[in-house]
Amino acid sequence: MNQIIQNKLALLPDQPGCYLMKDRQGTIIYVGKAKILKNRVRSYFTGSHDGKTLRLVQEIEDFEYIVTSSDIEALILELNLIKKHDPKYNVMLKDDKSYPFIKLTSERHPRLITTRMVKKDKGKYFGPYPNVFAANETKKLLDRLYPLRKCSTLPDRVCLYYHLGQCLAPCVNDIQEQEYKKITEEITRFLNGGYKEIKKELTEKMTDAAEELDFERAKEYRDKIAHIETTMEKQKMALNDFTDRDIFGYAYDKGWMCVQVFFVRQGKLIEREVSMFPLYNDPDDEFLTYLGQFYSKVNHFKPKEILLPDSVNTEMAEALLEVKILQPQRGSKKDLLKLANKNAKIALTEKFALVEKDEERTIKAIESLGEQLGIYTPHRIEAFDNSNIQGTNPVSALVVFIDGKAEKKEYRKYKIKSVQGPDDYESMREVVRRRYSRVLKEQLPLPDLIIIDGGKGHVEGVRDVLENELGLEIPLAGLVKDDKHRTSQLMIGSPLEIVPLEKNSQEFYLLQRIQDEVHRFAITFHRQLRGKNAFQSLLDEIQGIGEKRKKLLLKQFGSVKKMKEASVEEFINIGIPKNVAEEIYKKLKD
């Protein structure tokens, strides 16, 4: 614990609020809330912690705090701060979910469609359906039961759906609004949970038709009843009141929390969702944070009811979500709540082995690597590699590993601009200069370790750029390969020294993954560029070949190699003039 933290700990108030933990670069790495700031923040720097919390504490170099007037204020502020700063140690739920709705359009001739977009267009929306398959199957059932039009634009003649009895054919028939009104009312009633009543009505109509000896009509009703039973009743009813509700259960152990959510729609348990994440705070407080993000950050529909375990503060949950919160003590709702908790415990137990194995390959590997290199734990590693063939199409690539895992969205490709000929050292200097000039200009996060795929010359050239041109002091290492192009040695320091790493250690395997990945990324980019340039340079020399014909040739043959195997007649057959086709054939053969 440094002096800054010691001084601030002595000044902490005994009031509710939020705290923001920062690393040595001033980046906010964790946001938490507390009923009493003094007690909660001090707890991080006293006593023993599990591995996850210990790693967080080791990175903390400073902290800030904001006092609030109540616990719920602290919770809302925490959610806003997490959304703003995106701290790496907080639970971050991905905002990429979009569940489908079933929509009854408000057109003159209404349609039934599935959509993920809800608009203010007077249409009726039912859902959302966390289970996409359930939404599609329900729509198929309604298409069989109710003959609304299926086409987006009216054709000039009847289609197959009309002959199957699934469309009224408004394209050729004059359908009255009253008839549409009756159908849409039945669909609305059906989707609001009244399918049992509709099934009962169909059964009565089937019986009447059979008594009147109208067996063809009775068969139609029988088929509709069978469709309802197949689609709607193949799943056991969870509750009988048709209320939409979400049921949350959670379990925690060894510094991890697992949350299990059951989605109940129209009385049926139709889907579940499982989330697992590290636990740095009080479990009940951490769960409330998760709950707030579940409905605010992620695109989840708020149902009429939410069922929560007894340990959760219902007043805070209701104030946060503005939804009815229940903590049932008996009955079927209590059974579902127990089932959610049980599933969370099972999922947590099953995942521990995988989590521990993954940690050994990633977090523990970078911690051990940092110790052996004599540097801070390199949570962010950036690696560079060059690729060219005798100086042609020279490129370089950057890959980023965060906590031992590839962060592909931060990969970068570079075309070498200022270097003429095969000069690997200058190419590396140029790319590093461009990369970290931009990092400084845009205040992007700096790496904890830079790895260069190369030897002493590469490393010393890059060090000169970093220290003398950019004024940066970042740990810099070089990875050397053996004769078989496999990771062999790691060099670091000034002067450079070989770091003795065990060839079967996790840190060595991590370096292998980084070196293989940056090499793969660089050589793939080089091949793409070389192939593109080769295609352009060959065809650009032929008179009569412009962009349009180049695209035509590439679409038809796929590559220059296939063009070389083609005859003049094959070029003519795709629309190339004879004189141009002969010129292409001659040029490619030469």
Summary of the structure (lengths in Angstrom):
residues: 590
radius of gyration: 32.7
end to end distance: 72.5
largest distance: 101.2
contacts: 1762
relative contact order: 0.06
helix: 47%
strand: 19%
